[in-house]
Amino acid sequence: MASMRDIKRRKVSIESTQQITKAMKLVSTVKLQRAKVRAEQSKMYFKCIYETVNSILARSTAINHRYLKEGTCDKKAVIMITGNKGLAGGYNSNIIKLVTRDSRFTKENTVVYAIGKNGKDTMRRMGYEVKKDYSEMVEEPIYHDASVIAKDLLEAFEAGEIGEIYLAYTFFKNTVSHIPTLLKLLPVDMEASAPDAGDAASKEAEKKDMIPMNFEPADEEALDLIIPKYITSLIFGAMVEAVASENGARMQAMDSATNNAAEMIDKLSLMYNRARQSSITQELTEIIAGADAIN
């Protein structure tokens, strides 16, 4: 059995850790409330623009546009949204696994546009090419940040440097449920549906009601305006969702850590009391034995 001094030191150390995890939980809770409001406010726009653009393209026929064709380059760009910090449970690792375990993405054909230091450092360490780093944008995302990222990606797509663009982020369903999600941005996937976009019956009904789409101005000019805004909106929506998910995951992780620390403190208190009782019993036994020897 460990000595009373060792047990006491261990208990004090865990109590200090518990105070830190409790404080981090409170901070994450406050941040989550703000991020949750933003995510809920942007969720409907994020969902509607995804469905609207796909509906427009699905109702259009014989459109030959550069954003709708497979690129000549076999390189795939992945916008990976993770956190700048750890201590958030499986939040960061789930996104990394989502990309690295997908058979479409290899070290040779994938370039990473990292939003978050955790994802950037891990992917670089694993041998993937990190093309650009936008880690500073993940803390307080704004629409302008998303437009900068979208502009860089569209320029690379038009220049033939990349042939496909994907977005990997964490979908914020509620405070305790965060879903790693992978979306294909370009070429636009007209068969895809937005996360939480409704049941299969409603989607099937939408497919049957296909009214031909006419463009004014011309289709190419209209798509030149629509698709960059579409890409920007999806990136911004994903960043907002990811921030809420990260704070929710960190709040849960710190709550679990605080509870685990409380359990360990209880166990150490019991061990300390047993060791103290054993020490007192031993001292009494020695005193009695010494008194008997004198008599």
Salt bridges, closest charged atoms under 4 A:
GLU70 OE2 - LYS184 NZ 3.47
ASP102 OD2 - ARG104 NH2 2.80
ASP121 OD1 - LYS120 NZ 3.66
GLU129 OE1 - LYS75 NZ 3.88
ASP133 OD2 - LYS120 NZ 3.49
ASP152 OD2 - LYS132 NZ 3.44
GLU158 OE2 - ARG66 NE 3.40
GLU191 OE1 - LYS207 NZ 3.79
ASP224 OD1 - HIS65 NE2 2.86
ASP224 OD1 - ARG66 NH1 3.01
GLU241 OE2 - LYS43 NZ 3.17
GLU246 OE2 - ARG250 NH2 3.07
ASP255 OD1 - LYS25 NZ 2.87
